[in-house]
Amino acid sequence: MPFSFFHLLFCITVIFSEVHAVHEQHFQHASKSESKSNVTLFVFGDSYVDTGNWRKSVGGSWKEPYGITFPGKPSGRFSDGRVLTDYIASYLGTITPTAYQWRKGVKRSNLKYGMNFAYGGTGVLDTPVNQPNMTTQIDYFQRLIREKVYKKQDLDNSVAIVSVAGNDYAAYLARNADDDLRKLPAFTKTIMKQLGINLERIQGLGVKRIAVTLIEPMGCVPVQAASLSYTNCSEVLNIGSKLHNQMLQQALKNLNDKTNSTLFVTLDLYDAFISALNKLTKRASASSGMKNPLKPCCDGKEKGKYYCGSVDESGAKQYSICENPNLSLFWDTVHPSQNGWRTIFSSLRSSLHKLIT
């Protein structure tokens, strides 16, 4: 997702198509080069990379105003438009892979670009959201290989994106009192152990390159910044993100040492979020048309009762949307907007280059 433990908190409050091809100008290079690109992209994780796996009947990401920027209606993405998966696919010269939920409704030839197994609200371990965790997502992937949907030639040019773990922390914090935060390192080790097993499974199934996201600065997520009147990030919570990221980087180094390779790479969402926040903060201070980037573009009219996309018993909208989502960093209280993801992605290009060299 999009220690970003607020993925889960948000998904719980909003519980209750097909991946669209990319055609706009800054994405045109992907469609032009799709015949040249042999990359098969597989995606595992949570709402930061989910492109439509929740069923329409229960997924808040399938309700208005989600998708108002792209594709102009809800598409199952937890944003007003594109998410991280879309930008990575475009960079790799391919199109956004089909969401697993919709695999049977597309032509078999469309599956050659890969598959997105990510479900918003899920984690490395089980979370209160009743959707497939990372282990189950890999089970789905393994099943498709057994069914010959993906063969050796597909896997020989494959890339996996893994964005997961934030919701594990959400579940942990929901179960434990604040004074149990000192036990967090032990819980992080539990996550790392299972995550390592999962990553080795993906490798063992034949994926040649695997990129794993570091967790973003959770203290900068609007639902937390609200407690500081959106004037700053919570540094205490950001420390939790740094702890996770340090342990993850070491775990990936150990995996690379074990395989004597550089198969596993990191995508540093933490620094990318901070960079995007700094850029948009500077723009906001220089322009009266820019808003505070820590504030969500879409939010409920009554805190704690309504959220982005909420309606009351009569069907009346109980949320408001900022004047221009294209100037925002965050779409709702948890997830970046399309503009946010575009700005964040600009800091990830050098890491992604390692996947194609």
C-alpha positions as CSV (number, residue, x, y, z in Angstrom):
1,M,0.0,0.0,0.0
2,P,-0.6,1.9,-1.4
3,F,4.3,0.7,8.9
4,S,1.7,2.2,6.7
5,F,-0.7,0.6,9.1
6,F,-3.5,2.9,8.1
7,H,-4.1,0.9,4.9
8,L,-6.1,-1.5,7.1
9,L,-7.9,1.1,9.1
10,F,-9.1,2.8,6.0
11,C,-10.1,-0.5,4.2
12,I,-12.1,-1.6,7.2
13,T,-14.1,1.7,7.1
14,V,-14.9,1.5,3.4
15,I,-15.5,-2.3,3.1
16,F,-18.9,-2.9,2.8
17,S,-13.6,-4.5,-14.5
18,E,-11.3,-5.0,-15.8
19,V,-8.0,-3.1,-15.4
20,H,-8.1,-0.2,-17.8
21,A,-5.4,0.2,-20.5
22,V,-3.3,3.3,-20.2
23,H,-3.8,5.9,-23.0
24,E,-3.0,9.4,-21.7
25,Q,0.0,11.2,-23.0
26,H,2.6,10.5,-20.4
27,F,1.7,6.8,-20.6
28,Q,1.7,6.6,-24.4
29,H,5.3,5.3,-24.5
30,A,4.1,2.1,-22.8
31,S,1.4,1.3,-25.3
32,K,3.8,2.1,-28.2
33,S,6.5,-0.2,-26.9
34,E,4.3,-3.0,-25.6
35,S,5.2,-5.1,-28.7
36,K,8.9,-4.5,-27.9
37,S,8.8,-5.3,-24.2
38,N,9.0,-8.9,-23.1
39,V,8.5,-8.1,-19.4
40,T,5.9,-10.1,-17.6
41,L,4.9,-8.2,-14.4
42,F,3.5,-9.9,-11.3
43,V,2.3,-7.8,-8.3
44,F,1.7,-8.9,-4.7
45,G,0.6,-6.8,-1.8
46,D,-2.0,-4.3,-0.6
47,S,-4.0,-1.2,-1.6
48,Y,-0.9,0.8,-2.7
49,V,-0.6,-1.6,-5.7
50,D,-4.1,-3.1,-6.0
51,T,-5.7,-2.3,-9.3
52,G,-9.2,-3.8,-8.8
53,N,-9.1,-7.1,-6.9
54,W,-11.9,-6.3,-4.4
55,R,-15.3,-7.4,-5.6
56,K,-17.4,-4.4,-6.7
57,S,-20.2,-5.3,-4.3
58,V,-18.0,-4.8,-1.2
59,G,-15.0,-2.7,-2.2
60,G,-15.0,1.0,-1.3
61,S,-12.5,1.6,-4.1
62,W,-15.3,0.7,-6.6
63,K,-17.5,3.6,-5.4
64,E,-17.5,7.3,-6.4
65,P,-15.5,9.5,-6.2
66,Y,-12.7,7.0,-6.6
67,G,-11.3,7.0,-10.2
68,I,-12.5,10.5,-11.1
69,T,-9.1,11.5,-12.5
70,F,-8.5,8.2,-14.3
71,P,-10.3,6.5,-15.9
72,G,-13.1,8.8,-15.0
73,K,-15.1,6.3,-12.9
74,P,-14.3,3.8,-10.1
75,S,-11.8,1.1,-11.3
76,G,-11.0,-0.6,-8.0
77,R,-8.0,1.5,-7.4
78,F,-7.6,3.2,-4.0
79,S,-7.1,6.6,-5.5
80,D,-8.6,9.2,-7.8
81,G,-6.5,7.7,-10.6
82,R,-3.4,5.6,-11.2
83,V,-1.5,3.9,-8.4
84,L,2.1,2.7,-8.1
85,T,1.5,-0.4,-10.2
86,D,0.5,1.6,-13.2
87,Y,3.6,3.8,-13.1
88,I,5.9,0.8,-12.7
89,A,4.3,-1.0,-15.6
90,S,4.6,2.0,-17.8
91,Y,8.3,2.5,-16.9
92,L,9.0,-1.2,-17.8
93,G,7.4,-0.6,-21.2
94,T,4.3,-2.8,-20.7
95,I,0.7,-2.3,-19.7
96,T,-0.9,-2.6,-16.3
97,P,-1.4,-6.4,-15.7
98,T,-4.8,-7.8,-15.2
99,A,-6.2,-8.0,-11.7
100,Y,-6.5,-11.6,-10.6
101,Q,-10.2,-11.1,-9.8
102,W,-10.9,-10.4,-13.5
103,R,-8.6,-12.9,-15.2
104,K,-11.4,-15.0,-16.6
105,G,-13.1,-12.0,-18.3
106,V,-10.2,-11.1,-20.6
107,K,-8.6,-12.6,-23.6
108,R,-5.9,-15.1,-22.8
109,S,-3.5,-13.0,-24.9
110,N,-3.9,-10.1,-22.4
111,L,-2.5,-12.3,-19.6
112,K,0.9,-12.3,-21.2
113,Y,1.6,-9.0,-19.6
114,G,1.4,-10.6,-16.1
115,M,-1.1,-10.6,-13.2
116,N,-1.9,-8.4,-10.2
117,F,-2.6,-10.5,-7.1
118,A,-2.6,-7.6,-4.6
119,Y,-5.7,-7.0,-2.4
120,G,-6.2,-3.8,-0.4
121,G,-6.1,-4.3,3.4
122,T,-4.0,-7.5,3.3
123,G,-0.6,-8.2,4.8
124,V,2.2,-10.7,5.1
125,L,0.2,-12.3,7.9
126,D,-3.5,-12.4,8.3
127,T,-5.4,-9.2,9.0
128,P,-9.0,-8.5,10.0
129,V,-9.8,-7.9,6.4
130,N,-11.1,-11.1,4.9
131,Q,-9.0,-11.1,1.8
132,P,-6.0,-13.2,0.7
133,N,-2.8,-12.5,2.5
134,M,0.6,-12.6,0.7
135,T,1.0,-16.4,1.1
136,T,-2.4,-17.0,-0.5
137,Q,-1.6,-14.5,-3.3
138,I,1.5,-16.6,-4.1
139,D,-0.7,-19.7,-4.0
140,Y,-2.8,-18.2,-6.7
141,F,0.3,-17.4,-8.7
142,Q,1.6,-21.0,-8.3
143,R,-1.8,-22.4,-9.5
144,L,-1.6,-20.4,-12.7
145,I,1.9,-21.8,-13.4
146,R,0.6,-25.3,-12.8
147,E,-2.2,-24.6,-15.2
148,K,0.3,-23.4,-17.8
149,V,-1.1,-19.9,-17.9
150,Y,2.5,-18.8,-17.4
151,K,5.3,-20.9,-18.9
152,K,9.1,-20.8,-18.6
153,Q,9.5,-18.3,-21.4
154,D,7.1,-15.9,-19.5
155,L,9.0,-16.3,-16.3
156,D,12.4,-15.9,-17.9
157,N,11.6,-12.2,-18.5
158,S,9.5,-11.7,-15.3
159,V,9.5,-9.0,-12.7
160,A,7.6,-9.1,-9.3
161,I,6.6,-6.1,-7.3
162,V,5.9,-6.6,-3.6
163,S,4.3,-3.9,-1.6
164,V,3.1,-5.3,1.7
165,A,3.3,-5.3,5.6
166,G,1.6,-2.0,6.5
167,N,-1.6,-3.7,7.4
168,D,0.2,-6.2,9.6
169,Y,1.2,-3.3,11.8
170,A,-2.3,-2.0,11.8
171,A,-3.6,-5.4,13.1
172,Y,-0.8,-5.5,15.7
173,L,-1.6,-2.1,17.0
174,A,-5.3,-2.8,17.1
175,R,-4.6,-5.8,19.3
176,N,-2.0,-4.3,21.6
177,A,-1.9,-1.3,24.0
178,D,0.4,1.6,23.3
179,D,2.8,0.4,26.0
180,D,3.3,-2.7,23.9
181,L,5.1,-0.7,21.2
182,R,8.3,-1.6,22.8
183,K,7.6,-5.2,21.7
184,L,7.4,-4.0,18.1
185,P,10.9,-5.1,17.0
186,A,9.9,-8.7,17.9
187,F,6.8,-8.4,15.8
188,T,8.8,-6.9,13.0
189,K,11.1,-10.0,13.1
190,T,8.0,-12.2,12.8
191,I,7.0,-10.3,9.7
192,M,10.5,-10.5,8.2
193,K,10.7,-14.3,8.8
194,Q,7.4,-14.9,6.8
195,L,8.2,-12.3,4.2
196,G,11.6,-14.0,3.6
197,I,9.8,-17.3,3.1
198,N,7.3,-15.7,0.7
199,L,10.0,-13.9,-1.4
200,E,12.0,-17.2,-1.7
201,R,8.8,-18.9,-2.9
202,I,8.3,-16.2,-5.6
203,Q,11.9,-16.7,-6.7
204,G,11.6,-20.5,-6.6
205,L,8.6,-20.3,-8.9
206,G,10.9,-18.8,-11.6
207,V,10.6,-15.0,-11.2
208,K,13.9,-13.4,-12.2
209,R,13.8,-10.0,-10.6
210,I,11.9,-9.0,-7.4
211,A,11.4,-5.4,-6.2
212,V,10.2,-4.9,-2.6
213,T,8.9,-1.5,-1.3
214,L,10.1,0.0,1.9
215,I,7.3,1.3,4.0
216,E,6.4,5.0,3.6
217,P,6.7,7.4,6.6
218,M,3.5,6.4,8.4
219,G,3.6,9.5,10.5
220,C,3.0,11.6,7.4
221,V,-0.2,9.8,6.4
222,P,-3.1,12.3,6.8
223,V,-5.0,10.2,9.3
224,Q,-2.1,10.7,11.6
225,A,-1.0,14.2,10.5
226,A,-4.6,15.3,11.5
227,S,-3.7,15.0,15.2
228,L,-1.0,17.7,14.5
229,S,-3.5,19.9,12.6
230,Y,-1.6,18.9,9.4
231,T,1.3,21.0,10.4
232,N,3.8,18.2,10.5
233,C,4.4,14.5,10.5
234,S,4.4,12.3,13.6
235,E,8.1,11.6,14.1
236,V,7.4,8.9,16.7
237,L,5.4,6.9,14.1
238,N,8.1,7.5,11.4
239,I,10.6,5.8,13.7
240,G,8.5,2.7,13.3
241,S,8.8,2.9,9.6
242,K,12.6,3.3,9.8
243,L,12.9,0.3,12.0
244,H,10.9,-1.9,9.6
245,N,12.9,-0.6,6.6
246,Q,16.3,-1.2,8.2
247,M,15.3,-4.8,9.0
248,L,13.9,-5.3,5.5
249,Q,17.0,-4.0,3.8
250,Q,19.1,-6.4,5.8
251,A,16.8,-9.3,5.0
252,L,17.0,-8.5,1.3
253,K,20.8,-8.3,1.5
254,N,20.8,-11.7,3.2
255,L,18.6,-13.2,0.4
256,N,20.9,-11.7,-2.3
257,D,24.0,-13.1,-0.4
258,K,22.3,-16.5,-0.2
259,T,21.7,-16.6,-4.0
260,N,24.9,-14.8,-4.8
261,S,22.9,-12.3,-6.9
262,T,21.2,-8.9,-7.0
263,L,17.8,-10.5,-7.7
264,F,16.1,-8.6,-4.9
265,V,16.0,-4.8,-5.0
266,T,14.3,-2.2,-2.8
267,L,12.0,0.6,-3.8
268,D,12.5,3.3,-1.2
269,L,9.0,4.6,-0.6
270,Y,10.1,6.2,2.6
271,D,12.5,8.7,0.9
272,A,10.2,9.0,-2.1
273,F,7.3,10.1,0.1
274,I,9.5,12.6,2.0
275,S,10.8,14.0,-1.3
276,A,7.3,14.3,-2.7
277,L,6.1,16.0,0.5
278,N,9.0,18.5,0.3
279,K,8.4,19.3,-3.3
280,L,4.7,19.9,-2.9
281,T,5.2,21.8,0.3
282,K,7.5,24.2,-1.5
283,R,5.0,24.6,-4.4
284,A,2.2,25.2,-1.9
285,S,4.1,28.0,-0.2
286,A,4.8,29.6,-3.5
287,S,1.3,29.3,-5.0
288,S,-2.1,30.3,-3.5
289,G,-3.7,27.6,-5.6
290,M,-1.8,24.8,-3.9
291,K,-3.1,23.1,-0.7
292,N,-1.3,21.7,2.3
293,P,0.1,18.4,1.0
294,L,-0.5,16.7,4.3
295,K,-4.3,17.2,3.9
296,P,-6.3,14.6,2.0
297,C,-8.1,15.8,-1.1
298,C,-11.2,13.7,-0.4
299,D,-12.4,13.4,3.2
300,G,-15.6,12.8,5.2
301,K,-17.6,15.8,6.3
302,E,-17.7,14.5,9.9
303,K,-14.4,13.1,11.3
304,G,-14.7,9.6,12.5
305,K,-18.1,9.1,11.1
306,Y,-17.8,9.7,7.4
307,Y,-15.0,9.0,4.9
308,C,-14.2,9.6,1.3
309,G,-17.0,8.0,-0.6
310,S,-19.5,7.9,2.3
311,V,-23.2,8.6,1.8
312,D,-25.9,8.8,4.4
313,E,-29.1,6.8,4.7
314,S,-30.8,9.0,2.0
315,G,-27.9,8.6,-0.4
316,A,-26.5,12.1,0.1
317,K,-22.8,12.5,-0.2
318,Q,-21.1,13.0,3.1
319,Y,-17.6,13.8,1.8
320,S,-15.9,16.7,0.1
321,I,-13.3,16.9,-2.6
322,C,-10.6,19.5,-3.1
323,E,-10.8,21.9,-6.0
324,N,-7.9,20.3,-7.9
325,P,-6.9,16.7,-7.1
326,N,-4.0,17.1,-9.6
327,L,-2.3,19.4,-7.1
328,S,-2.6,17.0,-4.1
329,L,-0.3,14.4,-2.5
330,F,-2.9,12.4,-0.8
331,W,-6.3,11.4,-2.2
332,D,-7.9,10.2,1.0
333,T,-6.7,9.8,4.6
334,V,-4.4,6.9,3.7
335,H,-3.7,6.7,-0.1
336,P,-1.8,9.0,-2.4
337,S,-3.6,10.7,-5.3
338,Q,-2.6,10.1,-8.9
339,N,-0.5,13.3,-8.7
340,G,1.0,12.0,-5.5
341,W,2.0,8.7,-7.0
342,R,3.4,10.4,-10.0
343,T,5.5,12.6,-7.8
344,I,6.6,9.7,-5.6
345,F,7.4,7.6,-8.6
346,S,9.8,10.1,-10.0
347,S,12.1,9.3,-7.1
348,L,12.0,5.5,-7.7
349,R,13.3,5.5,-11.3
350,S,16.9,4.7,-10.4
351,S,15.9,1.7,-8.4
352,L,13.6,0.4,-11.1
353,H,16.4,0.8,-13.6
354,K,18.1,-2.1,-11.9
355,L,15.2,-4.3,-13.0
356,I,15.9,-3.8,-16.6
357,T,19.6,-3.9,-16.7
